[in-house]
């Protein structure tokens, strides 16, 4: 499965967001996803399987629990691919930062003048 097919699903993106905070048990992930998306436990398990099989997540056994974590390698590949497009938004963000600074400076001058 292509990386953007994996990341294109809001449930899988949310699972990765939850895992970005650190390793989590499958039960904790399932409970959070069920509460947010109203999907069944087997559906959450299917999303976790896609993340594992596509390399976005790892799993390890800890007794009876299965602990999931983010595997950053595929995310780095996505970031590298997106790199060729950064110029389209970085220039605009730089321009926005300049305008924001100019606005702050102008407001400061207005409040300082008698």
Secondary structure, 3 states (H helix, E strand, C coil): CCHHHHHCCHHHHHHHHHHHCCCEEHHHHHHHHHHHHCCCHHHHHHHHHHHHHCCCEEEEEECCEEEEEECHHHHHHHHHHHHCCHHHHHHHHHHHHHHHHHHHHHHHHHHHCC
